[in-house]
Amino acid sequence: MLNADPGLTHARIRKILHDTGRPVITEPDKPIGRFLDAEAAVRDVQSSR
């Protein structure tokens, strides 16, 4: 992500990773986190430049 846009802030990186990830759900209605999708995150950064 930083290679695609070295000016990304920590907050922006976290938001991109969150927005491009998928929820991890082990029980109905109980998400426990997110699966990160690094490829989708890099594509998002590249498309926003």
RALIN-V904743 format. One record per helix or strand. SS is the DSSP state (H for helix, E for strand). FROM is the first residue (numbers start at 0). LEN is the number of residues. If there is no record, write none. Layout:
{{SS | FROM | LEN} {SS | FROM | LEN}}
This chain:
{{H | 9 | 11} {E | 21 | 6} {E | 29 | 6} {H | 37 | 10}}
